[in-house]
């Protein structure tokens, strides 16, 4: 029987286990212009026992930033600052992919001096964290044809930068209400041109970004994260099953390294995604009101997923695979220290050998 502690082939790599560290925003890129710091290298290095680490959302362009103190991969200093992070993971035998996240309409002009962009001029309900505190989300500037092409190129350039910085690959963030998900949706995308209006139009940006990034660094170093039926960041997806099955049909021929499903309320749809996708599936199971626990390991044993991703427990347990294998105990995450701050609640969670 296959277990979560067996390796698996992901693109050009073989993982040491099937326990994935999910991407989690931590807002500690305190270097100039969103550059990673030594503290971030320590944080990711501590968690290198994961089968795969997927970093926090990392903007592929300045206007792609959605939150304060998040890192980028679009300047030379950012590339150099990421190198100690990837080295720290590789020194411990780990694999690390950079999650490329363009936040789209989820952002604020105070973060980068420009109006956030999106599929359409439809503001999301809610507020966003900035250096000046919480501020209302604004109406985005709709991307025109030229700007869409520039955005696709930004993703491809950021992927190349990721490889230069030492990453093993990239994950495209098509989930949780950010730019690619906004184009997939039926409320943030009210376009009537070739980038909206139909299922084919709404999936087009995600497909073209995936193709461009695969061409830039190799499809076997590219993953995609999706979250069908997830309303986070004021997203609505009428007919989401049709949308995502069409998306998978377009992407399968590329041979991407994996599909990362952040499961939403429609849990009955997940097996269909698993059946249709022709490569490995990482599953972050739907656990409303709780975090993913050790019981999720059975998803690998039953064949419902190839790998399982953990967020909160990886935040607070740097040696999570070892703890899962031992059946615990588990440090409990302190969410008051999840975003920003210093090393407390970040790199000071004890490992089993020091607990």
KELUM-429746 format. One record per residue (C-alpha): residue number from 1; z negated, y, x negated. Coordinates in pm, 1 decimal. Each point is the difference from the previous one (the first is absolute). Example, Ala and Ser with C-alpha at 12.3 -4.5 7.8 and 13.67 -1.06 7.14 Angstrom:
// residues 2
    k         Z         Y         X
    1    -780.0    -450.0   -1230.0
    2      66.0     344.0    -137.0
// end
This chain:
// residues 355
    k         Z         Y         X
    1       0.0       0.0       0.0
    2      92.6     346.8    -126.3
    3    -297.4     232.9     -34.3
    4     -48.5     369.3     -69.1
    5     -94.7     -87.9    -356.7
    6     336.3    -150.9     -87.7
    7     272.6     210.0    -158.5
    8     325.7      93.4     170.1
    9     333.4     141.0    -104.9
   10      46.2     365.8     100.0
   11     341.5     118.1    -110.2
   12      15.8     -39.5    -377.2
   13    -375.5     -60.9     -33.7
   14    -244.9    -281.5      63.0
   15    -341.0     112.3     120.7
   16    -329.2    -151.6    -115.7
   17    -121.1     -30.5     359.5
   18      94.0     116.6     350.0
   19    -271.8     261.7      42.5
   20     164.6     343.2       5.4
   21    -170.7     335.0     -44.6
   22     132.8     213.9     284.1
   23      99.3     362.2     -60.4
   24    -288.3     238.7      67.8
   25      -0.8     377.8     -32.0
   26    -291.3     104.0    -224.3
   27      91.1     365.4     -78.6
   28    -116.4      -0.6    -359.9
   29     319.2     111.3    -178.2
   30    -174.7     303.6    -147.3
   31     241.9      56.2    -285.7
   32     240.8     295.4      14.4
   33     265.3     -32.8     271.1
   34    -124.3    -333.6     131.3
   35     -29.3    -189.9    -325.6
   36    -215.1    -313.2     -21.1
   37    -314.9       5.9    -210.2
   38    -192.5    -234.3    -227.2
   39    -229.7     -70.7     293.6
   40     294.2    -138.4     195.9
   41      91.5    -226.7    -292.1
   42    -353.5    -138.6       4.6
   43      11.4     -50.8     377.8
   44     325.3    -194.1       4.1
   45     -83.0    -190.0    -318.7
   46    -322.3    -124.1     158.6
   47     205.8    -156.3     281.9
   48     265.6    -168.2    -214.7
   49    -106.8    -349.8     112.7
   50     196.6      58.5     321.2
   51     319.8    -193.9      35.6
   52     164.2     338.3      49.1
   53    -133.8     354.3       4.7
   54     184.3     249.2     217.2
   55    -105.3     352.2     -89.7
   56    -101.5     279.2     228.4
   57     287.8     187.5     159.1
   58     184.5     190.2    -272.1
   59     235.9     281.8      91.3
   60     362.4     -23.6    -120.5
   61      42.7     378.3      22.7
   62    -214.8     310.5      24.3
   63      67.1      45.4     371.7
   64     -88.8    -365.3      54.0
   65    -369.1      67.4     -62.8
   66    -216.2     -31.2     308.6
   67    -356.7      22.1    -127.1
   68    -195.2     181.1    -267.1
   69     -30.9    -160.3    -346.5
   70     248.6    -280.5      58.0
   71     218.3    -107.8    -294.8
   72     372.0      45.4     -47.3
   73     282.3    -169.6    -187.7
   74     254.3     281.1     -17.3
   75     -84.5     184.6    -323.6
   76     -17.0     -94.3    -367.4
   77    -376.0      70.9     -24.4
   78     -63.3    -226.1     298.3
   79     195.0    -282.4    -164.5
   80    -202.8      35.0    -319.5
   81    -328.9      16.6     190.8
   82      74.8    -324.7     182.9
   83      56.8    -194.4    -324.6
   84    -372.1     -53.7     -77.2
   85     -45.6    -123.8     358.4
   86     270.7    -264.7     -21.5
   87    -112.9     -93.7    -351.3
   88    -356.6     -54.7     121.4
   89     125.5    -244.2     263.2
   90     238.3    -181.6    -232.9
   91    -265.8     -38.8    -270.2
   92    -192.6    -208.8     251.9
   93     302.1    -205.8     102.5
   94      64.5     175.5     330.7
   95     306.3     115.0     193.5
   96      23.9     350.5     144.0
   97     255.6     158.6     232.8
   98       5.7     372.5      77.8
   99      11.8      77.3     369.4
  100     256.8     274.7      54.3
  101    -117.5     202.8     297.1
  102     175.1     306.4     136.9
  103    -240.0     137.1     260.0
  104     265.4     190.2     196.1
  105    -153.9     204.5     279.9
  106    -352.0    -109.4    -101.1
  107     -79.7     279.7    -242.9
  108     -51.0     372.9     -30.4
  109     167.6     293.3    -179.3
  110    -320.6      67.8    -194.6
  111      51.4    -325.8    -189.2
  112     336.8      81.9    -153.7
  113     109.8     342.2     124.4
  114     269.6    -128.8     234.0
  115      24.9     -97.1     364.6
  116     -34.7    -377.1      39.2
  117     318.5    -178.8      97.2
  118      67.4    -265.5     259.5
  119     253.1    -170.5     219.0
  120     -23.3     266.1     269.7
  121    -184.4     323.7      74.2
  122    -285.3    -187.7     166.3
  123    -352.4      64.2    -125.9
  124    -250.3    -284.1     -12.6
  125    -325.9      51.5     182.4
  126    -298.2      32.3    -230.0
  127    -116.9     153.9    -324.2
  128      41.5     -71.7    -369.2
  129    -231.5      35.0    -299.3
  130      97.5     278.0    -241.4
  131    -176.7     184.0    -281.2
  132    -114.1     251.1     262.8
  133    -136.0    -273.6     227.7
  134     142.5    -138.9     323.7
  135     305.2     184.4     130.1
  136     222.5     -57.2     301.4
  137     321.6    -188.1     -59.8
  138     306.0     223.3      24.3
  139     345.7     -44.1     148.8
  140     220.0    -154.3    -270.2
  141     339.0     119.4    -113.5
  142     256.4    -259.5     112.5
  143     189.2    -155.9    -288.2
  144     371.0      76.5      15.6
  145     264.7    -232.0    -140.9
  146     -18.1     144.9    -351.8
  147    -379.8      -6.4      -2.4
  148      -1.9    -362.2     116.5
  149     227.7     -93.6    -288.5
  150    -228.3     189.6    -238.9
  151    -301.0    -184.4     139.5
  152     166.9    -336.5     -53.0
  153      77.4     104.3    -357.8
  154    -362.6     109.3     -44.9
  155    -119.3    -349.1      89.7
  156     245.0    -158.0    -245.8
  157     -99.5     242.4    -276.5
  158    -369.5     -63.5      65.4
  159      62.6    -374.2     -23.2
  160     164.1      45.5    -338.6
  161    -293.5     215.8    -105.1
  162    -237.4    -275.2     111.3
  163     168.8    -251.6    -227.3
  164     -10.1     249.8    -285.9
  165    -371.8      42.7      64.9
  166     -52.4    -374.5     -36.7
  167     -18.2    -110.0     362.1
  168     129.7    -346.4      80.5
  169     169.5     129.4     313.8
  170     -36.9     223.8     303.8
  171     -93.7     -35.7     364.0
  172     177.5     225.1     248.4
  173    -243.8     136.3     256.8
  174     169.0     -42.4     336.4
  175    -325.9     -13.9     194.2
  176    -295.9     199.0     134.8
  177     191.5     295.7     134.5
  178     151.7     137.1    -321.0
  179     361.4     104.1     -54.0
  180     180.4    -334.8      22.4
  181    -215.3    -100.1     295.8
  182      68.6     337.0     162.1
  183     371.7     -76.1      -8.7
  184     -66.6    -347.3     145.6
  185    -199.7     144.9     289.0
  186     114.9     127.3     336.5
  187    -223.2     306.5      23.2
  188      18.6     150.5    -350.4
  189     374.7     -69.6     -15.3
  190     188.4     158.2     290.0
  191     323.3      45.0    -192.2
  192     337.3     -66.4     158.2
  193     200.3     -32.0    -321.5
  194      49.6    -306.9    -218.6
  195    -364.2       4.6    -112.6
  196    -149.3     -45.9     347.6
  197      78.2     -48.2     366.8
  198      53.9    -377.4     -29.0
  199    -171.3    -289.5    -171.1
  200     270.8       5.4    -265.8
  201     -52.9     371.2     -55.5
  202    -379.0     -21.3     -20.7
  203      -2.2    -283.3    -255.1
  204     268.8     162.7    -212.9
  205    -222.6     205.0    -232.1
  206    -225.7    -293.3     -83.6
  207     303.1    -220.8     -65.1
  208     172.3     256.1    -220.0
  209    -315.5      75.4    -197.4
  210     -49.6    -372.0     -59.1
  211     360.5     -39.5    -113.2
  212     -20.8     298.3    -235.5
  213    -327.7    -110.6    -154.8
  214     121.3    -358.1     -35.6
  215     312.2     127.6    -175.7
  216    -214.7     215.1    -228.6
  217    -253.3    -258.3    -122.3
  218     101.2    -337.0     144.9
  219     -77.3    -136.0     344.6
  220    -237.8    -255.8    -152.7
  221    -232.0     286.9     -96.1
  222      -7.5     160.3     345.9
  223    -225.4     -68.9     298.3
  224     -19.6     166.5     340.9
  225    -305.2      66.6     215.6
  226      36.6      29.9     377.1
  227    -245.9      34.0     289.2
  228     172.2     -79.2     330.9
  229    -175.0     142.1     309.2
  230    -255.0     188.1    -211.2
  231     -63.5     340.3     166.3
  232    -170.0     151.4    -307.1
  233      99.9     360.4     -71.3
  234     122.5      51.2     356.1
  235     281.5    -254.9      -8.2
  236     162.2    -160.5     305.5
  237     255.7    -280.4     -29.1
  238     166.3     -87.8     326.8
  239     171.5    -335.5     -36.5
  240    -153.7     -62.2    -339.9
  241      88.2    -368.9      -7.2
  242     371.6      72.8      21.7
  243     -33.7     267.5    -267.4
  244    -174.0    -217.5    -256.7
  245     211.4    -308.3      56.6
  246     306.3     217.6     -58.4
  247    -162.0     145.2    -311.2
  248     -71.6    -345.2    -141.2
  249     353.8    -116.4      71.4
  250     135.8     292.7    -203.0
  251    -244.1     -46.4    -288.9
  252       8.3    -377.4     -42.6
  253     328.6       1.7    -195.0
  254    -156.3     225.7    -265.0
  255    -245.6    -266.7    -115.1
  256    -303.2     226.9     -27.5
  257    -312.0    -134.9    -170.8
  258    -209.6      -3.3     316.6
  259     -76.8     140.4     342.5
  260    -352.1     140.6      43.3
  261    -104.4       2.0     365.9
  262    -290.2     224.3      96.4
  263     -51.8    -171.9     331.4
  264     -34.3     214.2     310.6
  265    -119.1     -73.8     352.6
  266     303.9    -217.8      76.2
  267    -129.9    -298.4    -195.1
  268     228.1    -238.0     191.1
  269     296.4     166.0    -171.0
  270    -118.8     -85.4    -351.1
  271     119.3    -364.3      10.0
  272     348.0     121.9      93.2
  273       5.4     227.6    -302.3
  274    -119.3    -287.3    -217.1
  275     272.2    -226.7     135.6
  276     282.9     251.9     -40.6
  277     -89.3     137.2    -344.1
  278     166.1    -208.3    -271.2
  279    -249.3      74.0    -276.5
  280    -377.1       2.9     -55.5
  281    -219.3     173.4     257.5
  282    -322.1     181.3     -87.5
  283    -218.2      41.4     307.7
  284    -272.8     253.9      57.6
  285    -136.9    -140.2     326.8
  286     -94.6     208.2     300.6
  287    -379.3      31.5       1.3
  288     -91.2     295.1     225.4
  289    -349.3     129.6     -65.0
  290     -46.5    -218.8    -308.3
  291     150.1     -63.5    -340.2
  292     192.3    -305.8    -114.7
  293    -248.6    -268.2    -106.7
  294       1.2    -340.7    -168.5
  295     115.0    -168.8     321.0
  296     346.1     149.7     -59.4
  297      53.7    -242.1    -288.9
  298      80.9    -264.9     260.7
  299     319.3     188.8      84.4
  300     145.4    -133.4    -325.2
  301    -122.1    -353.5      65.2
  302     155.2      -5.5     347.8
  303     324.6     151.7    -124.0
  304     -31.4     313.7     213.8
  305      34.5     208.8    -316.7
  306      88.7     -56.2    -363.9
  307    -255.1     252.3    -125.9
  308    -284.3     199.1     158.6
  309     -78.4     362.1     -86.4
  310    -350.2     143.8      -4.2
  311     -93.8     366.6      20.3
  312    -367.7      76.6      59.3
  313    -134.1    -306.8    -180.6
  314     214.4      77.3    -306.8
  315    -131.1     356.3       8.9
  316    -356.8    -126.4     -43.0
  317      53.6    -329.2    -185.9
  318     197.6      39.9    -322.7
  319     -10.6    -378.0     -53.0
  320      92.1     -87.1     358.8
  321     201.9    -319.1     -74.8
  322    -299.5    -147.3    -183.4
  323    -234.1      93.0     284.2
  324     235.8    -144.6     260.2
  325      21.0    -326.2    -194.7
  326    -379.7     -11.5     -19.6
  327     -49.2      87.8     365.1
  328    -168.1     331.6     -84.4
  329    -220.1     193.5     -19.7
  330     196.7     317.6      69.0
  331     -86.3     361.2     -74.9
  332      29.7     215.8     311.2
  333     234.1     301.5     -27.2
  334    -148.5     347.9      19.0
  335     256.9     199.4     195.3
  336    -178.6     328.7     -65.1
  337     132.4     -29.1    -356.4
  338     342.6    -140.4      80.6
  339     200.5     320.4     -49.7
  340     -42.7     231.9    -296.3
  341    -315.1      37.7    -202.8
  342     -88.4    -146.7    -336.5
  343     -55.7    -357.2    -119.2
  344    -263.9     -70.8     262.9
  345     138.2    -212.8     278.9
  346     308.1     -50.8    -216.1
  347     -59.8    -179.3    -330.9
  348    -373.2     -71.5      27.3
  349       9.1    -294.3     242.9
  350    -147.5    -294.2    -195.0
  351     183.9    -321.3     -81.3
  352    -171.6    -335.4      48.3
  353     -78.4     -19.6    -368.8
  354    -182.3     333.1      12.2
  355    -142.0      -8.7     354.6
// end
